[in-house]
Each structure stands twice: as C-alpha cells, then as structure tokens.
Amino acid sequence: MSLLNTLVASAIPLAPRALIRKVSRRYIAGDTVADVIKRVAALNAAGFSATVDVLGETVESLSQADNTASEYLKVLEAIARDGLRANISVKPTALGLLLGATHCERNLECLLNAAKGHSTFVRIDMEDSSCTQREIDLLLRIKSRGYGNVGLVVQAYLKRTDNDITPLLGTHENLRICKGIYVEGREHLVEDAWRDRRAINPHFLRQVARCFGSGTFVGVATHDEDLIDQVIALAGGQGIAKTAFEFQMLLGVRESLRDRLLAAGYAVRIYVPYGKDWYGYSMRRIKENPRIADHLLRALLTR
Ligand SMILES: Cc1cc2nc3c(=O)[nH]c(=O)nc-3n(C[C@H](O)[C@H](O)[C@H](O)COP(=O)(O)OP(=O)(O)OC[C@H]3O[C@@H](n4cnc5c(N)ncnc54)[C@H](O)[C@@H]3O)c2cc1C
C-alpha cells in the first residue's frame, strides 16, 4: 500500500457515513426486498445463483428477532414469486439465539417451513466462537426433526472444525466452508484459531476433501485464487463434476474471478446482503479490501 492509501485506510472509521454508504453500494444490494430481488434477478440472468442475507446480527429483543424472521419470509415469498435461483443465509443471533435458544429455533423452523413450501434452502451462517457449539447444536436439533433443506457454515480458521465437521458429513448434507471472519481483535482466540493463511488454507482444503469424499454438497466460500486453484485440482483429481459443488463469493468482491469460474463451467453462488443495517457490514468489507483507499478516494472525488 502507498503511504496515501495507508493514511486513508487508518482514517476509515472517521469517514462520513454518506461516503461509506456510497462505497458500500458495491457490496450491498440496497435497503428493501425489492432492491435485493432486482439484484438477484440480474445475477441469475448472468448465470449466478444467489443467497440473500438480511443485514444485522445480535438482536436486543425477541420482537426484533421476530421482525428479522418476518423480513426473511418476505424474501422467500419474493424468490418463489419471481422463480429466482436463490436461497437465504441467516445468522442465528439475529433470530434471537442469545436471548433464547427455543425462540430462535421457532423462528428458524418457521423459515424452514416456508422455504420447504417454496422448494428452497436455508443456510445457517457461522458467527463468532462463543456461538460455534450453539449453532452446531441448533443444526443437529433441527435436522433431528426431519428438516432436510438446511445446512451450516464451518470456519477453516478454527482448529476444532476438524472434529466438528465429522457428524455433519453425509450424502444428504450441505455445508459451506469459509476461512472465518470473526477472529479480528479477539486475542483469546489465538490458541483456538489460526490467523495465518499458510495454516488456514491446508485445513480449508482438507475439509473440502472430506466433503467430496463423503458425498456432502459443499459451498467453497473464498476469493483466494490459490485456494480456488487447489480446490479445482482436488475436484479434478477425485472426478467430482464441476456442478457437484459450488464456489461462493460476496457481492462486489473479485468479480473478474467469479466471472472466470462461471465461464469455465463451475457453479457460482453470490452472497447478496441488503437491509437498513448496512454500516457494520460495510466497515468489515471495506477493512478486508486492500484497495479500499482507491475506492474511497474515487468516491470522494466523484461526490
Ligand atoms: C459466500 C461467503 C459466505 C461467508 N460466510 C461466512 C460465515 O458464515 N461466517 C464467517 O465467519 N465468515 C464468512 N465468510 C467470510 C470469510 O470467512 C472470509 O472472512 C472472507 O471471505 C475473506 O476470506 P477469503 O477466503 O476470501 O480469503 P482472503 O485471503 O481474505 O482474500 C483472498 C483475496 O480476496 C480479496 N478479498 C477478500 N475480501 C475482499 C473484499 N471485501 N473486497 C475485495 N477483495 C477482497 C483479498 O484481497 C485477497 O486478494 C463468508 C465469505 C463468503 C465468500
């Protein structure tokens, strides 16, 4: 990074919200269901499938959790109405997990029933390590009640994932594997999690191999080109068809890479967030993006 970029990057938290808003348009479909449906339809037309995320994490009241569930119900109805190739990704804390596991489970079941009626799927996002076991337990409880249209995310940076994944593998299972985003600033996690991609990537690849080996459908969620090349080599070596798994990427990130994968015949799903709670999500994406300073400067100049 240039000195100018370094200065701009360290000043990001001080940037006016209007400016962050402008940059975030690349990563967020908009505020409303109509906005996200329009973006998903365009992605579908270009050949991508999608997963829709209503922005927002931990809620402060059960009624807030119920509002999140209602919003997702509207998304599911719109997906079905317009015949879109899309499902939803939900954060259990946004459905009330930390306020009451039973309440969260009821909200999730409500979404699963609606999704089943529309022949679609619900992905449970994985949150910070204080939620890992609770979210695995949530999935196992829900599955024991016969729901098949649901799957979890596992994080390759967590050392425990190697054990956690074992009961989640099988021909009727569906996992997303990502590196994990919550380690930042959590020093206590260092013992439980790797921070270095030289340790994370082999672990990531090992879990993908276990999914391939067990017939588990896997969403490979990364923008890391080296890792993607290794997954492609692994799939080729094991005779896994290009559409028997999928690559997953965030809206607005590494678009040329996602286009190349699609053109090469791989299935690619785009994670499409929308909603009023755009600020926290935008700040996380902006901090991850090494070219953020360029985007911010360009946005400043074109205001
Ligand atoms: C579809 C999807 C779903 C996810 N779900 C979860 C989840 O449930 N739980 C969870 O903890 N994490 C989740 N993540 C986030 C994930 O864990 C990583 O933090 C994030 O994807 C960055 O890791 P990476 O694998 O892309 O590799 P990195 O090594 O971080 O990045 C690889 C390359 O992509 C570029 N890149 C990465 N992010 C950006 C960006 N925002 N803008 C521009 N370039 C970028 C980097 O500069 C680098 O060149 C998800 C990610 C995706 C793609």
PDBQT file of the ligand as one rigid body, heavy atoms in Angstrom, charges set to zero:
ROOT
HETATM    1  C1  LIG A 401     -20.201 -16.555   0.407  1.00  0.00    +0.000 C 
HETATM    2  C2  LIG A 401     -19.470 -16.271   1.680  1.00  0.00    +0.000 A 
HETATM    3  C3  LIG A 401     -20.080 -16.545   2.886  1.00  0.00    +0.000 A 
HETATM    4  C4  LIG A 401     -19.385 -16.340   4.094  1.00  0.00    +0.000 A 
HETATM    5  N1  LIG A 401     -19.991 -16.698   5.271  1.00  0.00    +0.000 NA
HETATM    6  C5  LIG A 401     -19.269 -16.594   6.414  1.00  0.00    +0.000 A 
HETATM    7  C6  LIG A 401     -19.787 -17.088   7.653  1.00  0.00    +0.000 A 
HETATM    8  O1  LIG A 401     -20.901 -17.626   7.749  1.00  0.00    +0.000 OA
HETATM    9  N2  LIG A 401     -19.021 -16.949   8.763  1.00  0.00    +0.000 N 
HETATM   10  C7  LIG A 401     -17.763 -16.372   8.719  1.00  0.00    +0.000 A 
HETATM   11  O2  LIG A 401     -17.082 -16.313   9.760  1.00  0.00    +0.000 OA
HETATM   12  N3  LIG A 401     -17.269 -15.882   7.573  1.00  0.00    +0.000 NA
HETATM   13  C8  LIG A 401     -17.974 -15.973   6.428  1.00  0.00    +0.000 A 
HETATM   14  N4  LIG A 401     -17.435 -15.508   5.254  1.00  0.00    +0.000 N 
HETATM   15  C9  LIG A 401     -16.211 -14.656   5.285  1.00  0.00    +0.000 C 
HETATM   16  C10 LIG A 401     -14.963 -15.488   5.171  1.00  0.00    +0.000 C 
HETATM   17  O3  LIG A 401     -14.808 -16.261   6.330  1.00  0.00    +0.000 OA
HETATM   18  C11 LIG A 401     -13.715 -14.602   4.980  1.00  0.00    +0.000 C 
HETATM   19  O4  LIG A 401     -13.554 -13.739   6.036  1.00  0.00    +0.000 OA
HETATM   20  C12 LIG A 401     -13.734 -13.761   3.713  1.00  0.00    +0.000 C 
HETATM   21  O5  LIG A 401     -14.342 -14.445   2.662  1.00  0.00    +0.000 OA
HETATM   22  C13 LIG A 401     -12.296 -13.417   3.267  1.00  0.00    +0.000 C 
HETATM   23  O6  LIG A 401     -11.556 -14.602   3.104  1.00  0.00    +0.000 OA
HETATM   24  P1  LIG A 401     -11.120 -15.202   1.681  1.00  0.00    +0.000 P 
HETATM   25  O7  LIG A 401     -11.282 -16.685   1.780  1.00  0.00    +0.000 OA
HETATM   26  O8  LIG A 401     -11.831 -14.562   0.582  1.00  0.00    +0.000 OA
HETATM   27  O9  LIG A 401      -9.573 -15.006   1.633  1.00  0.00    +0.000 OA
HETATM   28  P2  LIG A 401      -8.620 -13.775   1.823  1.00  0.00    +0.000 P 
HETATM   29  O10 LIG A 401      -7.267 -14.395   1.907  1.00  0.00    +0.000 OA
HETATM   30  O11 LIG A 401      -9.052 -12.882   2.929  1.00  0.00    +0.000 OA
HETATM   31  O12 LIG A 401      -8.793 -12.998   0.482  1.00  0.00    +0.000 OA
HETATM   32  C14 LIG A 401      -8.445 -13.558  -0.771  1.00  0.00    +0.000 C 
HETATM   33  C15 LIG A 401      -8.372 -12.466  -1.793  1.00  0.00    +0.000 C 
HETATM   34  O13 LIG A 401      -9.649 -11.851  -1.946  1.00  0.00    +0.000 OA
HETATM   35  C16 LIG A 401      -9.531 -10.467  -1.685  1.00  0.00    +0.000 C 
HETATM   36  N5  LIG A 401     -10.645 -10.020  -0.884  1.00  0.00    +0.000 N 
HETATM   37  C17 LIG A 401     -11.143 -10.585   0.228  1.00  0.00    +0.000 A 
HETATM   38  N6  LIG A 401     -12.170  -9.850   0.711  1.00  0.00    +0.000 NA
HETATM   39  C18 LIG A 401     -12.295  -8.793  -0.136  1.00  0.00    +0.000 A 
HETATM   40  C19 LIG A 401     -13.157  -7.660  -0.211  1.00  0.00    +0.000 A 
HETATM   41  N7  LIG A 401     -14.091  -7.441   0.722  1.00  0.00    +0.000 N 
HETATM   42  N8  LIG A 401     -13.019  -6.800  -1.264  1.00  0.00    +0.000 NA
HETATM   43  C20 LIG A 401     -12.076  -7.001  -2.197  1.00  0.00    +0.000 A 
HETATM   44  N9  LIG A 401     -11.217  -8.028  -2.178  1.00  0.00    +0.000 NA
HETATM   45  C21 LIG A 401     -11.327  -8.905  -1.164  1.00  0.00    +0.000 A 
HETATM   46  C22 LIG A 401      -8.275 -10.303  -0.862  1.00  0.00    +0.000 C 
HETATM   47  O14 LIG A 401      -7.702  -9.054  -1.071  1.00  0.00    +0.000 OA
HETATM   48  C23 LIG A 401      -7.381 -11.381  -1.393  1.00  0.00    +0.000 C 
HETATM   49  O15 LIG A 401      -6.696 -10.946  -2.548  1.00  0.00    +0.000 OA
HETATM   50  C24 LIG A 401     -18.087 -15.767   4.048  1.00  0.00    +0.000 A 
HETATM   51  C25 LIG A 401     -17.469 -15.500   2.833  1.00  0.00    +0.000 A 
HETATM   52  C26 LIG A 401     -18.135 -15.755   1.655  1.00  0.00    +0.000 A 
HETATM   53  C27 LIG A 401     -17.420 -15.508   0.366  1.00  0.00    +0.000 C 
ENDROOT
TORSDOF 0
